[in-house]
Every structure is written in structure tokens, then in C-alpha cells.
């Protein structure tokens, strides 16, 4: 009984593995014309797993400390589950297309596989578990990027992602090997005690940070992002921009404040430079984009810069703000991607100019897109405003006033290019505006969840207070 209770600490991973196997078996009997049953069955199964994830569980560790769980880690996994559930709901219609019917199960299996890896990565207590989780999360994502095999751009996106990811992972692994060589351990707590930031360890940190910066799309390690997002299916791009990035940020803050907590001054300098570059470059390049997937790619790059505002503070408020902001970001970004997906599935149009006069023909989609963009821009009273406010407060509390000023200026720039989309929908006229169409139930459900999250989370102060009550180990 005691052994069973111990393994229940891995509840999220075990449940995801179980439903992955169930979907694999169900695929045998539900094919072709019954693919809608498989899609619905998979979504319902994952919804059950998401609900179970919120049942309280004890804290502890397994395998000598390689795997660990806590209230904060469980919350991080639940946040990712919420995002994946929305992605599944928004993908229902797209997976129902003739060219995707026969491989609908592959989409669910690949995403669940990456999510299992992300969960192991977040729960890692040493660099070996971290690396195994990272690889399990990364390899299926490349297959997802190349999901639309009949499209050259999709195959190209998969190749670019796997090659770039392999290079960055190799650099990171080299840094981890140097950390092990200089400290004699791969366990986070033991490394933290032995880490003194000598020249070799500083170089090891640079290699490790470089690998993580690629996963989070931090400038100058961001060049893969726009090309992969443009080539990948819209629903996969949304998964990459929210779930993959969110998981990378979660494990990044855990490692920074466990392994490298004694050398905060060293990594604050590195984060300062990359934060400024990421916010500024992401925003300036977003202005130039005409394809909405590339537009949202550079938007996600700039959002990563804002996330670093919370991390650089090095305090509990900063960590709380980062976790809260990821939750807000999931609803905001998936809301925008949901509208883009709905229109692309119906019309095949993905460019900004295609949205001219959209409000006159599809007012509800235009309103949802506007709400999502305003939240991403940080306009009150939407949730994105509160998320950015807390990030700025965390950085200002530690005396990074110039950095906060740069962040505010970049917020103004981001407001400009988000308003370009709003202007196209509400003000620009077009003789060939996208015709009126009625979205299906699953598309509407996904967008309703996103809009509800954008409104509710911003005003639900107990959510922020609950995150703040959790132990961050600092």
C-alpha cells in the first residue's frame, strides 16, 4: 500500500500514459467514418484527467530524489493540462478534414507524449530526469510540426525544428556535463551547494542557458520560431507557442532558483541583456509581418521577454507573477490562435490583409480576436494587464527601474501592432471580405473558454494569492 501511495505521486504522468494506451487501442476499432468518435473520446478522456489533476496530493519524491512533486509543481502541470484541453477542443474541426481523418489519433498520441515528457521535466530533481523529460517532449513536437505531410512547408518546419533543437540540446548537454564535472553531482540540491561560479562553471551555465533560451525563443536564439510556426499547422503552432513555451519557462525558473540560486548576480546580468533584446526585437519584427502565424510567433517572442522581467527579480513575487502570467497567456494566445484557426479552416486565409472588413461579416470572431489581442497587449481590465503589472512590479521591487521603463516602452510598441489587426477588422474596408460563416460547436466552445479565462482570471485575485502561498524554494 505504501508503494502504491508513493507511485501516486506520479499521478499526472501515469494517467497520461494510461489514456495514451487507451487511445492507441481505441484507434483499432474507431477509424475512417468513425473518426469523430475517436476525437470526442480522446477529448473526454483528457478532460477527466485534467479534472483529476486538481485533486489534492501529498508532496514527496521518488527514485532517490530524481522525481519530485509539490503543490507548485502540481499547479504547473494543471496549467499545462488546461492549455492542452483547449488545444484539443480547437483542433476537433481541423482533425475532421478529409486529409486528417485517418491520422487524427496520431495528433492526440504525439501531444500526449510531449506532455508526459514536459511533466517529467517539471518534476525532475536532477539533470538526468530533466534531460530525459526534455527529449521526450521535444522529439514528438518535430513530428507534430510536420503533421501535414502533403504540404512542403510543414515538412520543412519539422526538419528545421528537429535540427535546431538537436543543436541547442547538444550545447545544453555539454553544459550539464561540465556542471557534473565541476560539482561531482547531477542532483539539483547537491549542485546548488557546490556551485561557486568559477570560470568553468560560469561557462557551463552559459551553455545551459543557451539551450534553454532556444526552447523559450529568447533573442538571439529565436530564429527558428517564425519559420516553424508558419510551416506547422495552426493548432500545432498554438501548442508550441503556449504549452511548449510554458513548460520550458516552468522548469527554467525551478532550476534557476534551486541550482543557481547562490549566483543570482551572475545570471541577472545575462537575463538583463536578453530581456531587452527579446522584447525589442520581437516587437519590431512583429510590426513587419503579414502572415498571422509569423505575426503571433514574434508576438510570443516578445512575451517571453516580458516573462523574464519576473524571473530577473529573483524574488517570490517574481516567481508568482511568472506562473500567473503563463496562465493568463494560455487563454489570451489560444484565443487569438483559435480565431485564426477557425478562419483558416473555413477559408484557408492567414494573412492580415484578409481580415479587412471582418467585423462587418463575422462580428463575434472579430470581438474575440480583439479581446485576445488587448489581453496580450496588457490593456485593462483584461487579464493580460494584471499579468504584466505584476511582472513590472516584481522587477521594480528589485530596483530594475530602467528595465521596467524599457518594458513599458515595448508594451506601447506591442499595442501598436496589435491595433493594426483590430484596425483591419473594424476600420479597413474590403470588397472581398471573408464571407459570414457559423463556427461549429467545438470551435465556439474553445473560444468561449478563452474569453472566460481572459475576463475571470484578471479579477480573480484568489488565484494570484493561491500561487503566492505555494513554496518556491527561495
N, C-alpha and C positions, 0 to 999 in steps of 0.2 A: 504493500500500500504506500509505503514511504517512497519507493522508487517511482511509482505512478505519479505521486504528487510532485516529485522533482521534475519529471519529464513534462508535466503540465505547464511548467514554466515556459516551455517552447510551444505554447498553445497556438499562437498565430502561425508558426511555420508548419506545425503538424496538421492544422485544419486546412491550410492552403495546399499542402501535399495531398491530403485526402481528397479534396474536391478536384484537384488536378487529375488524379487517378479516376475519379467518378466520371468526369467529363470525357476522359480518354475512352472509358468503357462505353459510355452513352453514345459516343460517335459511331460505334459499330452498328447500332440499331436506328439511329436518327440521322439520316443522310438525305441528300437531294431535296425533294419537295418538303421534307420534314425538318429542314434546317432551322426554320423559325422556332420549332420546339426546342432544339438544342440551344439556340441563342437565349431563349427565355429561361430555359432550365439552368443555364450557366449563370445568368444574372441573378436569379432567385437564390441559387446556391451561395453565390458570393455575398449577396445581401445578408443571408443568415450568418455567414462568417463575420461580416462587418458588425452585426449586432452583438454576436457573442464576444467580440473583441472588447466591448465596453464593460463586460462583467469583471468586477474587481478580482485581482490575482495577487498572490504574495510575491515579494521580491526575493531574489536569490541568484545563484549562479550554478553552472554545470561544467563538467569536464575540466575541473581544476581551475576554473575562472575564465576559460576560453569563451564561454557563453554567459551573459549576464542579463538580468532584466530588472526593471524598476518602474515606478509609476510614470516617470518621464519617458522612458523607452516605450512603454505600452502606449502612451498617448501619441508618440511619434508614429508608431505603426498604425494606430487607428486613424490618424490624419491621412496617411497614405491610402488606407483602405477606402476612406470616403472619396478621395480623388479617383481611385481606380473604379469604384462603383459608378461614379458619374461618367467616366470614360466609357465603361461598358454600355451604359444606357444610351449615350450619344452615338455609339457605334452600331447599335442594333439595325438601323436602316441601311447604313453603308454595307454592313455584312450581308444584308439581304439581296444585294445586287447580284445579277446572274454570274458575273465573273468571280464573286467572292463566296458564293453559297457552298461550294464544295470544300472550301478550306476555312470555313467560319470557326471550326473548333481549334484550328492552329492559332488563330488570333488569341483566343482565351488561354490556351495552353502556354503560349510564349509569354504573355503578360504575367500570368500566374507564376511562371518560372522566374521571371525577373523579380517579381515581388517577393518571392521566397528568398532570393539572394539578397535583396535590399534589407529584409527583416533580419537575416543572419548578420549582415554587415552592421546594422544599427545596434544589435545585441552583442557585438564582438567585444571580448575583453582582452584580446591580444591581436597582434598584426597578422597571424596566420588565419584566424577566423575572419578577420576583416578582409584579407585578400581573397579568400575562397568565396565569401559573400559578394565581393566586388565583381569577380569573374562570372559568377552565376547570374548576376544582374546584368552584366554588360553583353555577353555573347548573344542571348536571345533578342536583345534590343536591335542588334545589327540585322537579324533575320526579320524583325518587325519593320525596320526601315525599308527593306527590300521586299515587302509583303506583296506589292502589286507587281508581280513578275513580268506582266505584259507591258509594263512601262519602263523605258530605258532610264528615266530619271530616278525611279525608285530603286532599281538595281544599282545605279551609280551611288545613291545615298547610302545603301548598305555597305558597299565597298569602302567608301570614304570613311564611314563611321568605324568599321572594324579595323582599318589600317591606322587611323588616327588614334583610336582607343588603344590599340596594341602598343603603339609607340609611347603614349603617355603612361600606360600601365607599366611598361618596362622601365621607364625613368623612375616611377614611383617605387617599384620593387627594388631597384638599385639603392634608392634612398633608405628603404626599410632594412635592406641588408647591411648598410652602413650603420644604421641605428643599432641593430643587433650586434654588430662587430664592436661597437664602442661602449655599449652598455651591458652586453652579455645576457640580454633577455629580450623576449618579444611581448611580454605581458605589459599592458599599459601602465599599471601602477608601479611595477618594478622599473620600467624605463623612465618614468617620471622622476623617481628617486635618484637615478644615476645620470640623468641628462643635465649637463652643465654648460652646454652651448660653446664648447671649444670649436676650433676651426673645422674639424672633420664632422662634428655633429651639426654645426651650422650648415655645412654643405649638404648633409643628409636631409636636413629639414627643407632646404631649397628644392631638392629633388622630390621629396614627398609633397610639398606644397604645389609644385608644378603639375604633378599628376592629378591632384585634387582640383586644381584650378581648371584643368581641361574638363573634368566631369561637371563642374558648375558653370562652365562657359565664362571664365574670367579673362579679360583682356590682359595679355596678348595671346592667350591660349583659346581663343573663341572662333577661329576662322572656319572651323568645320560646321558650326551651328547653322548658319543661314542656308548653306548648300544642302545639308542633311534634312532640315525642316522642309525646304522647298520640294525635295525629291520624294520624301516619305509621304505616305497617306496622311491626310489632315488629322485623323484620330490618333495616329501614331506620333505625329508631331506634337499634339497636345499632351500626350503621355510623356514624351521626352521633356517638354518644357516645364511640366508641373511635378510629376511623380519622380522621374529620374533625378531632376534637379533638387527636389525637396529631400529625397533620401540622401543625396550627396552632401547637402548642407547639414542635415541632422548628424551624420557620422563625423563630419568635419568639425562641428562645434564640440562634439563629445571628445574627440581626440585632442583638439586644441586646449581644452580645459581639463584634461586629465594627464595626457602625456607631456604637453608643452606648457603647462601652467606656470612652471618656475622660470620660464624665459619669455614672459609676456612682452617685455620691452623689445626683444628681438623680432618677434613676428608682427608686432604692431606696426613697425616701420614698413615691413613688406606689404601688409594689408592696406596701409595708408595710400601707398602709390597705386596699387592695383585697384583700390576702391575708386579713386579719382579717375583713372583711365577707363575703368569698366563703365561707370555711369556716363562719362562724357562721350566716349567712342560709341557705345550702344545707342545713345540718344541721337547723336549726329548722323549716324548711318541709317537709323530708322526713318529719318526725315526723307531720305532719298528713295526709299523702297516703294515699288508699285505693286509687287506681289504681296498679298496679305500674309502668306506664310512666312516670307522673309521679313516682313514688317514685324510680325509677332515674335520672330526669332531675335531680332535686335532689341525689341522691347524686353524680352526675357533676359537678355544680356545686361541691359541697364538695370533691371530689377535686381539682378544678382549683386550689382554694385551697391544698391540700397541695403540689401541684406547684410553686406559686410560692415555697414555703419553700426549695426547692432553687435557684431562679433568683435570689432576693434575696441569697443568699450571695455571688454574684459570683465564685465560685472554681471550680476544676476539679472538686472533689468534688461541688459542687452540680450542675454540668452532667452529670457522670457519673450522679449519683443521679436526675436528671430522666429521662434516656434509659432507665435501668434501670427506673424506676418505670412509665414508659409501657409497656414490655414486660410487666411484671407486671400492669398494669392491663388490658391487652388480654385476657389469659387469664381474669382474675377477672371482669371486667364481661361478657365474652362468655359466660362460664359461667352467670352469672345470667340474662342475656337468653336464652340457649339454653333454659333450663328454662321461662321464661315463654313463649317461642315454642312449645315443644313442647306445653305445656298449652293455650295459646290455639288452636293449630291443631286440637287434638283436641276441645276443649270450648267454645271461644270465651270462656272466663272469664279476666279480667285483674285482678280486684280482690283485695286482701289477704284479705278475709273468705272468698273462695272457696278459699283454701289451708288453711282449718281442717281438721284431721284428715288432711292429705295423706300423712303418713308411714304411716298405717295402710293406705292403699290403694296408694300409689306410693313405697315407701321409697327406691329408688335416686335418683329425681328429687329427693326431699327432701334426701338426703345431698349431692348435687351442689350444690343451691342453698345449703345450709348452708356447704359448703366455700368457695363463691364469695363469700358474704356475709362469712364470717370473714376471708377474704383482703382484701376491700375494707375491712373494719374495722381490719385490721392486727393480728390476733391471731396469736401464734406457734403453731406453727412454719411457718405458711403464707407464701407469697412476699410477700404484702402487708405483713407485719410488717417484713421486711427492707427493702422499698422505702421505707416510712415512716421506719424507723430511720435510713437513710442521708440522707433529706431533712432530718430533725430535726438530725442530726449536722452537716450542711453549714451550716444556719442558725446552730446554736450555735457552730460554729467561728469565725464572723464576729461573734460577740457579741450575736446577736439572741435573748437568753435569754427575754425577756418574750413574744416572738412564738412561741418554741418552747413555752412554757407554755400559751399560748392554743391552739396546735396540739394539745397533749396533751389539754387540756380538751375540745376539739372531737372528738378521737378517742373520748373517753368517751361524748360525746353520740351520735356516729355508731354506737357499739357498741349503744347502747340501741335505736335504731330498726331496726338490722339484726336484733337479737334479737327484735323484735316479729314479724318474718316467721318466724323459727325457732320462736318460741312458737306461732304459728298452726299451723305444720306438725306440731309434735311434741306439743304440750300441749293446745291447744284441741280440743274435741270438736265434731263436726258430724254431723247426721243425713242431710245431703245432701252428704257429702264427694265430691270428684271420684272417679269410678269408676276402678278399675285399668285401665290400658291399656299396651300394649307399644309403645315407640317404634320407629320404623323404623331401619334401619342407619345412614343418614346423620345422623340426629339423635344417635344414640348415639356415632357417630364424632366429631362435633363436640364433644360433652360430654366424651368421653374425652381429647381433645387439650387441652381447657381444664383438666381436673383434673390431667393430667400436667404441664402448664405451671405450675399453682399449686404443686405439690409440688417439681418438679425445679428450677425457676429459683431458688427460695428457698435451696436447698442447693448450687447450682452456682456457687460463688464464682469459678471461672474466667470466667464470663460478665461479672460486675462488673469483674473485673480486666482483661478484654479491652477493655471500654468505656473504662475508665480509661486504658488505654495509647494510645488514639487522641488525635489532636491536636484540641483545641477552639479553638485560636487565641487563648488567653488566657494 
